[in-house]
């Protein structure tokens, strides 16, 4: 079966930073919250929940830099700052919603796979768990004889 796309290495280097931006937890949540319309910084922070002021600042600045979010400052005292999705940011909503629905639909299968993995690796030396690699598996008797 032929792949549905061809691999172009230069595309990977261009796509990787985009996926890093839109694939992080906070960016996805910010995009979803702004999908209902513009929000002030603190309103956005309350709706996202669990995000620090610094992390929200870094997230919206990154999304603004990449063209997903616009920032409007109204010169009042104190200054009013509103964030909203740009047309590019709105075009990201549908794929993010699909990804969210996929995650919800597969939560049980993922949890089952994690338990199965954890059970299979619970007796591995701690060093392999820290490194995130599997311990070498002992060869079975027939394989050992073949070598």
C-alpha positions as CSV (number, residue, x, y, z in Angstrom):
1,X,0.0,0.0,0.0
2,X,1.4,3.4,-1.0
3,X,1.6,6.1,1.7
4,X,-0.9,8.9,1.4
5,X,1.9,11.5,1.5
6,X,5.6,11.7,0.7
7,X,8.2,12.5,3.3
8,X,10.1,15.7,2.7
9,X,12.7,16.3,5.4
10,X,12.6,20.1,5.1
11,X,8.9,20.0,5.9
12,X,9.6,18.2,9.1
13,X,11.9,20.9,10.3
14,X,9.2,23.5,9.5
15,X,6.3,21.6,11.0
16,X,8.0,20.5,14.3
17,X,7.8,24.0,15.9
18,X,4.2,24.5,14.8
19,X,3.2,21.1,16.3
20,X,5.1,22.0,19.5
21,X,3.2,25.2,19.8
22,X,-0.3,23.9,19.1
23,X,0.3,20.6,20.7
24,X,1.1,21.7,24.2
25,X,-1.6,21.5,26.9
26,X,-2.0,25.2,27.6
27,X,-2.1,26.3,24.0
28,X,-4.9,23.9,23.2
29,X,-6.9,25.1,26.3
30,X,-6.4,28.7,25.4
31,X,-7.5,28.2,21.8
32,X,-10.6,26.4,23.1
33,X,-11.5,29.1,25.6
34,X,-11.0,31.9,23.1
35,X,-13.3,30.0,20.7
36,X,-16.3,31.6,22.5
37,X,-15.0,35.1,21.8
38,X,-12.5,37.6,23.2
39,X,-11.4,37.4,26.8
40,X,-9.4,39.6,29.1
41,X,-6.3,38.1,30.6
42,X,-7.7,37.3,34.0
43,X,-11.0,36.0,32.5
44,X,-8.9,33.7,30.3
45,X,-6.8,32.6,33.3
46,X,-10.0,31.7,35.3
47,X,-11.5,29.8,32.4
48,X,-8.3,27.8,31.6
49,X,-7.9,26.9,35.3
50,X,-4.7,25.7,36.9
51,X,-2.4,27.8,34.8
52,X,0.0,30.3,36.4
53,X,0.1,33.9,35.4
54,X,3.6,33.4,33.9
55,X,2.6,30.3,31.9
56,X,-0.5,32.0,30.5
57,X,1.6,35.0,29.6
58,X,4.2,32.8,27.8
59,X,1.4,30.8,26.1
60,X,-0.6,33.8,24.7
61,X,2.6,35.5,23.6
62,X,3.7,32.4,21.7
63,X,0.2,32.0,20.1
64,X,0.3,35.7,19.2
65,X,3.7,35.4,17.7
66,X,2.6,32.4,15.6
67,X,-0.5,34.3,14.4
68,X,-3.2,32.3,16.3
69,X,-4.2,35.0,18.8
70,X,-4.4,38.8,18.6
71,X,-3.9,41.1,21.5
72,X,-5.7,44.4,21.8
73,X,-4.7,47.0,24.4
74,X,-7.3,49.6,25.4
75,X,-5.6,52.7,27.0
76,X,-7.6,52.8,30.2
77,X,-6.5,52.9,33.8
78,X,-5.6,50.1,34.4
79,X,-5.0,49.2,30.7
80,X,-7.5,46.7,29.4
81,X,-5.9,43.8,27.4
82,X,-8.2,41.5,25.3
83,X,-7.1,38.3,23.5
84,X,-9.0,36.8,20.7
85,X,-8.5,34.2,18.0
86,X,-7.3,35.3,14.6
87,X,-8.8,33.6,11.5
88,X,-5.8,31.3,11.6
89,X,-6.5,30.5,15.3
90,X,-10.2,29.9,14.5
91,X,-9.1,27.4,11.8
92,X,-7.3,25.4,14.5
93,X,-10.5,24.9,16.6
94,X,-12.0,22.0,14.5
95,X,-8.8,19.9,14.5
96,X,-8.4,20.5,18.3
97,X,-12.0,19.5,18.9
98,X,-11.5,16.3,17.0
99,X,-8.4,15.5,18.9
100,X,-10.2,16.2,22.2
101,X,-13.1,13.9,21.2
102,X,-10.6,11.2,20.1
103,X,-8.8,11.5,23.5
104,X,-12.1,11.2,25.4
105,X,-13.2,8.2,23.3
106,X,-9.9,6.4,24.0
107,X,-9.3,7.2,27.6
108,X,-10.2,3.7,28.8
109,X,-8.1,2.0,26.1
110,X,-5.1,4.1,27.0
111,X,-5.5,3.5,30.7
112,X,-5.7,-0.3,30.0
113,X,-2.5,-0.1,27.9
114,X,-0.8,1.8,30.7
115,X,-1.8,-0.7,33.3
116,X,-0.7,-3.6,31.1
117,X,2.7,-2.0,30.5
118,X,3.1,-1.1,34.2
119,X,2.3,-4.7,35.2
120,X,4.7,-6.1,32.7
121,X,7.6,-3.8,33.8
122,X,7.0,-3.6,37.5
123,X,9.9,-6.0,38.3
124,X,12.4,-4.2,36.1
125,X,15.4,-2.6,37.8
126,X,14.8,1.0,38.8
127,X,17.5,2.3,36.5
128,X,15.5,1.2,33.4
129,X,12.4,3.0,34.8
130,X,14.3,6.2,35.3
131,X,15.8,6.1,31.8
132,X,12.5,5.2,30.3
133,X,13.9,2.2,28.5
134,X,13.1,-1.5,28.8
135,X,15.3,-3.9,30.6
136,X,17.0,-6.4,28.3
137,X,14.8,-9.5,28.0
138,X,16.5,-12.8,28.7
139,X,16.7,-15.1,25.6
140,X,14.5,-18.2,25.7
141,X,16.4,-21.5,25.6
142,X,15.8,-22.2,21.8
143,X,17.0,-18.7,20.9
144,X,20.1,-19.0,23.1
145,X,21.1,-22.2,21.4
146,X,20.7,-20.7,17.9
147,X,23.3,-18.0,18.6
